[in-house]
Amino acid sequence: MTTIYILDDDAQQVDLLLEFVNAINLSASGFTEAHLFIKHEIFNHDIVILDLNMPGMDGIEVMRKLHSQNSLPTYILISGFDDRVLHSAKQFADAKKITVDGTFTKPVDIQKFIFHVNKLHQKLNLRPNENTEDLDEIFPTVADNKGPSPYELKVALKEHQLTLHYQPQLDMKTGGLNGFEALVRWQHPEQGLLLPKKFIALAESNNIISELTSEVVQLVARDYFEFQKSGIHQRISINLSNLELLDLSLPEKLFSHFTEKDISPDAIVIELTETVLSASVSNSLDVLNRLRMKGFSLSIDDFGTGYSSLVQLYQAPFTELKIDQNFVANMTKDDEAASIVKICILLAKELKMKSIAEGVETQEAWTALQNLGCDVAQGYLISKPMPVKACCDWVKAKQLTINSLSSNI
């Protein structure tokens, strides 16, 4: 059964909220000191009504402390600060995979508060007591904690255990196919299919990233002709580690590899994250400019999440701007996320770049992006990433309706 806790340094506020919670036939416990509260055993199905601004230990510290103890209740945040503080606190919680179900500014609107608490309590008690969502990420298994070793990755490269999945991108005006993003996977013999977050950092920290990039490029060239055989003539986007930009010979290597296989560089888009210029500005700009001059398109990925976004756009010859999926996912329920998406699209247009929205998962998001003039969409609403053969089948199945997808996805 769900237990409700109220934590606020103002005793009168605690008493008031307790009274209103009791009025709807729910029981709650109140605390005015955070250090006493966190000594209690808080379960994942519990509700914590939490004041952010408290002396000694504030609300952010409370959430962080409980999170470190693998205690993940659902929070309702309350603050006397403005909405920006509550919004930022929720972003912190989202980043930590801490559930915040609502926020209230003081003085609390009691009617809305009671309705919200009652609805949340009902929702939590209709599901199992244990929060089993995303357990692999919240409580990694021993095997996940251990992770693959550098030796295993080297063996994987030698034995060609890496594979590529492709996620289609659609033109938001015509609904036509705009291209594919190639996403690397590792078919581990014991741990199954591993996503990039399980091994890219491993490759970077053990100087294996160049070998991994070479393998990905080989796979892209192979799969490009699979698409061609199926009559699919589209560009493929490849993600490169920013460490690769330290290699001044990279443009020549990529150009030679693709042209020797009769693949024009204009069929390839190189995607890089916003930290692209952080290590060495001169070397990075050297490589990026020569990649463009050799015919490759350049995409700045996860735009809006870095600290020097505008500097990147000013200095480097990018042709595409990919809007980070977190902004896209929240744009229909968060006005600030929607504003950021709108600004990104306008910025792309001003700089004569193509705007691509990642993580489009709902028709509502599609429509909002379309109304804002976004050029291209990518996400689970359209399709999940697929192996090349499945991707070809998907395109064939959609061929007759491909131009009307924008209205009936």
C-alpha positions in Angstrom: 0.0 0.0 0.0 1.2 3.5 -0.9 2.4 5.7 2.0 2.2 9.5 1.7 4.9 11.6 3.2 4.9 15.4 3.6 8.3 17.1 4.1 8.4 20.8 4.6 10.4 22.9 7.1 7.3 24.9 7.8 5.3 23.1 10.6 2.1 24.9 9.8 2.4 24.0 6.1 2.9 20.3 7.0 -0.1 20.4 9.4 -2.3 22.1 6.7 -1.4 19.6 4.0 -1.8 16.7 6.4 -5.3 17.9 7.2 -6.3 18.1 3.5 -4.9 14.7 2.8 -6.8 13.2 5.7 -9.9 14.9 4.4 -9.9 12.6 1.3 -9.6 9.6 3.5 -5.9 9.1 2.9 -3.3 8.9 5.7 0.1 10.7 5.6 3.1 11.3 7.8 4.6 14.7 8.2 8.2 15.8 8.7 9.9 19.2 9.2 13.5 17.9 9.2 15.0 16.2 6.1 17.7 14.3 8.0 15.0 12.5 10.1 12.8 11.8 7.1 15.6 10.0 5.1 16.2 7.6 7.9 12.8 6.1 7.2 12.5 3.2 4.7 10.8 4.8 1.7 9.4 2.4 -0.9 9.2 2.9 -4.7 5.3 2.9 -4.5 5.3 5.7 -1.9 4.4 9.4 -2.5 6.7 12.2 -1.2 5.3 15.7 -1.1 8.5 17.7 -1.0 9.4 21.3 -0.3 12.4 22.3 -2.3 13.7 25.1 -0.1 14.6 23.8 3.3 17.6 24.6 5.6 20.2 21.9 6.3 19.2 19.6 3.4 17.1 21.0 0.6 14.7 19.1 -1.6 17.2 18.4 -4.4 19.5 16.9 -1.8 16.7 14.7 -0.5 15.9 13.3 -3.9 19.6 12.7 -4.6 20.1 11.0 -1.3 17.2 8.7 -1.7 18.2 7.9 -5.3 21.7 6.9 -4.1 19.9 4.4 -1.7 17.9 3.0 -4.6 14.8 4.5 -3.1 12.6 5.8 -5.9 9.2 7.1 -4.7 7.0 9.4 -6.7 7.4 13.1 -5.8 5.1 16.1 -5.9 7.4 19.2 -5.6 6.4 22.4 -3.8 8.3 25.6 -3.7 7.9 29.3 -2.8 10.3 30.1 -5.7 9.0 30.8 -9.2 8.1 28.2 -11.8 11.6 28.3 -13.3 13.0 26.7 -10.1 10.3 24.0 -10.1 10.9 23.4 -13.8 14.6 23.0 -13.3 14.2 20.7 -10.4 12.0 18.5 -12.5 14.6 18.4 -15.2 17.2 17.3 -12.6 14.7 14.5 -11.5 14.1 13.4 -15.1 17.9 13.2 -15.7 18.2 10.9 -12.7 15.1 8.9 -13.7 13.4 10.1 -10.6 9.6 10.4 -11.0 8.1 13.8 -10.4 4.3 13.6 -11.0 3.5 17.3 -10.3 4.7 20.7 -9.1 3.0 23.4 -7.0 4.0 26.9 -6.1 3.2 28.4 -2.7 0.6 29.3 -1.6 -0.7 25.9 -2.8 -4.0 25.7 -4.6 -5.7 23.3 -2.2 -8.4 22.1 -4.6 -6.0 21.2 -7.3 -3.6 19.7 -4.8 -6.2 17.4 -3.3 -7.4 16.3 -6.7 -3.8 15.6 -7.8 -2.8 13.6 -4.7 -6.0 11.5 -4.9 -5.5 10.8 -8.5 -1.9 9.9 -8.1 -2.7 7.6 -5.1 -5.3 5.8 -7.2 -2.9 5.3 -10.1 -0.1 4.0 -7.9 -2.4 1.5 -6.2 -3.7 0.1 -9.5 -0.2 -1.1 -10.4 2.1 -3.6 -8.6 3.9 -2.3 -5.5 7.3 -2.8 -7.0 8.2 -0.3 -9.7 9.4 -2.6 -12.5 9.8 -0.1 -15.2 13.3 0.3 -16.6 14.8 -2.0 -14.0 17.8 -2.6 -16.2 18.6 1.1 -16.0 17.6 1.8 -12.4 19.1 -1.4 -10.8 21.7 -2.8 -13.2 22.4 -6.5 -12.9 25.8 -7.7 -11.9 26.6 -8.5 -15.5 25.6 -5.0 -16.6 27.8 -3.5 -13.8 30.7 -5.6 -15.0 30.1 -4.8 -18.7 32.1 -6.0 -21.6 35.9 -5.7 -21.5 38.2 -4.0 -24.0 39.5 -7.5 -24.9 35.9 -8.6 -25.7 35.4 -5.6 -27.9 38.6 -6.2 -29.8 37.4 -9.8 -30.4 34.1 -8.5 -31.5 35.7 -6.3 -34.1 37.9 -9.1 -35.3 35.0 -11.5 -35.6 32.6 -8.9 -37.0 30.1 -9.1 -34.2 28.9 -5.5 -34.8 25.9 -4.8 -36.9 23.9 -1.8 -38.0 20.2 -1.0 -37.5 18.7 1.8 -39.6 16.0 4.3 -38.6 14.1 6.0 -41.4 13.7 9.7 -41.6 10.7 11.4 -43.3 10.3 14.7 -45.0 7.6 16.5 -43.0 6.2 18.4 -46.0 5.7 15.5 -48.4 5.9 12.5 -46.2 8.6 11.1 -48.5 11.6 9.2 -47.3 14.5 11.5 -46.5 17.2 9.0 -45.5 18.3 6.7 -42.7 20.4 7.0 -39.6 22.8 4.0 -39.1 22.9 3.0 -35.5 25.6 0.5 -34.4 24.8 -2.6 -32.3 27.0 -5.3 -30.8 25.6 -8.8 -31.0 27.5 -10.0 -27.9 27.7 -13.8 -27.7 26.7 -13.9 -24.0 25.0 -10.6 -23.2 22.9 -10.3 -26.3 22.3 -7.2 -28.4 24.2 -4.3 -26.8 23.3 -0.6 -27.6 26.1 2.0 -28.2 26.0 3.3 -24.6 27.4 -0.1 -23.5 30.5 0.1 -25.6 31.3 3.4 -27.3 32.8 4.9 -24.2 34.7 1.7 -23.7 36.2 2.0 -27.2 37.0 5.7 -26.7 38.8 5.1 -23.4 40.8 2.2 -24.7 41.9 3.6 -28.1 39.8 1.2 -30.0 37.5 3.9 -31.5 39.3 4.1 -34.9 38.9 0.4 -35.4 35.3 0.6 -34.4 34.7 3.5 -36.8 36.4 1.6 -39.6 34.1 -1.4 -39.0 31.0 0.8 -39.0 32.1 2.5 -42.3 32.6 -1.0 -43.9 29.1 -2.0 -42.8 27.6 1.1 -44.1 29.2 0.6 -47.5 27.9 -3.0 -47.6 24.4 -2.1 -46.6 24.3 0.9 -49.0 24.3 -1.6 -51.8 21.6 -3.7 -50.1 19.4 -0.6 -50.3 20.4 0.0 -53.9 19.4 -3.5 -54.9 16.0 -2.9 -53.4 15.7 0.3 -55.4 16.1 2.5 -52.4 18.4 5.5 -53.2 18.8 7.4 -50.0 21.4 9.1 -47.9 22.8 7.3 -44.8 23.8 9.2 -41.7 26.8 7.9 -39.7 27.6 8.8 -36.1 31.3 9.5 -35.5 33.1 9.9 -32.2 34.4 13.4 -31.6 37.8 11.8 -30.9 38.0 11.0 -34.6 38.3 14.7 -35.4 41.8 14.6 -33.9 42.8 12.5 -36.9 43.7 15.0 -39.6 43.7 12.3 -42.2 40.0 11.4 -41.6 38.6 13.2 -44.6 40.9 11.5 -47.0 40.3 8.1 -45.4 36.5 8.4 -45.6 36.6 9.8 -49.1 38.9 7.0 -50.4 36.8 4.3 -48.7 33.5 5.4 -50.2 34.7 6.4 -53.7 36.7 3.2 -54.1 33.3 1.4 -53.6 31.6 3.8 -56.0 29.6 5.5 -53.3 29.5 9.3 -53.7 30.3 11.3 -50.6 27.0 13.2 -51.0 25.2 10.0 -50.1 26.8 10.1 -46.6 26.0 12.4 -43.7 28.5 12.6 -40.8 26.8 13.2 -37.5 28.7 14.7 -34.6 27.6 15.9 -31.1 27.9 19.4 -29.8 31.1 18.8 -28.0 32.8 18.5 -31.4 35.1 21.4 -31.1 35.9 21.0 -27.4 39.3 19.2 -27.7 41.0 21.2 -30.4 39.2 24.0 -32.3 41.8 24.3 -35.1 42.1 20.6 -35.7 38.3 20.1 -35.6 37.7 22.9 -38.0 40.4 21.6 -40.3 38.8 18.2 -40.5 35.2 19.4 -40.7 35.9 21.8 -43.5 37.7 19.2 -45.6 34.9 16.7 -45.1 32.5 19.3 -46.5 34.8 20.1 -49.4 35.0 16.4 -50.2 31.2 16.3 -50.5 30.1 14.9 -47.2 27.2 16.5 -45.4 27.6 17.4 -41.7 25.0 17.1 -39.0 25.2 18.6 -35.5 23.5 16.0 -33.3 21.6 16.5 -30.0 21.4 20.2 -30.6 20.6 22.3 -27.5 22.2 20.1 -24.9 25.7 21.6 -25.1 27.1 24.8 -23.7 28.5 26.2 -26.9 25.8 25.5 -29.4 25.9 28.8 -31.2 29.7 28.8 -31.3 29.5 25.4 -33.1 27.1 26.7 -35.7 29.1 29.9 -36.2 32.5 28.1 -36.6 31.7 24.8 -38.3 30.2 24.1 -41.7 27.2 22.0 -40.6 24.4 21.4 -43.1 21.9 19.8 -40.7 20.7 20.6 -37.2 19.2 17.6 -35.2 17.0 18.8 -32.3 17.6 16.7 -29.2 14.9 14.1 -28.6 14.3 15.2 -25.0 13.0 18.6 -26.2 10.9 16.9 -28.9 9.4 14.4 -26.4 8.4 17.1 -24.0 7.3 19.9 -26.4 3.6 19.1 -26.3 3.5 19.2 -22.4 6.2 21.7 -21.6 6.0 25.2 -22.9 9.7 25.8 -22.4 10.7 22.7 -24.4 8.3 23.8 -27.1 10.0 27.2 -27.2 13.4 25.6 -27.5 12.2 23.4 -30.4 10.7 26.5 -32.1 14.0 28.4 -31.8 16.0 25.5 -33.1 13.9 25.3 -36.2 14.0 29.1 -36.8 17.8 29.0 -36.3 18.2 26.3 -38.8 16.2 28.2 -41.4 18.2 31.4 -40.8 21.4 29.5 -41.3 20.1 27.6 -44.3 20.4 24.3 -42.6 18.0 21.4 -42.6 16.2 20.8 -39.2 15.6 17.2 -38.1 13.6 16.3 -35.0 14.7 13.2 -33.2 12.5 11.1 -30.9 9.1 11.8 -32.6 6.8 9.3 -30.9 3.3 10.8 -31.1 1.0 12.2 -33.7 0.7 15.2 -31.5 4.4 15.9 -31.6 4.4 15.3 -35.4 1.7 17.9 -35.9 3.3 20.4 -33.7 6.6 20.1 -35.5 4.9 20.3 -38.8 3.2 23.5 -37.8 6.5 25.0 -36.7 8.0 24.2 -40.1 10.4 21.4 -39.2 12.0 19.8 -42.2 12.5 16.1 -41.2 11.2 13.8 -38.5 12.7 10.6 -37.0 11.4 8.4 -34.2 9.3 5.5 -33.1 6.1 7.1 -34.6 7.6 6.4 -38.0 9.6 3.3 -37.2 12.0 1.8 -34.7 15.6 1.1 -36.0 15.7 -2.1 -38.1 18.4 -4.3 -39.7 18.9 -3.5 -43.4 16.7 -6.2 -44.8 13.8 -5.4 -42.5 14.3 -1.8 -43.4 14.1 -2.5 -47.1 10.9 -4.5 -46.5 9.5 -1.6 -44.5 10.1 0.8 -47.3 8.6 -1.5 -49.9 5.5 -2.0 -47.7 5.1 1.8 -47.4 5.9 2.6 -51.0 2.4 3.1 -52.2 1.5 5.4 -49.3 4.8 7.0 -48.6 3.8 10.4 -49.8 0.7 10.5 -47.5 2.4 9.3 -44.4 2.5 12.9 -43.0 -1.3 12.9 -42.6 -1.9 9.4 -41.4 1.1 8.0 -39.6 
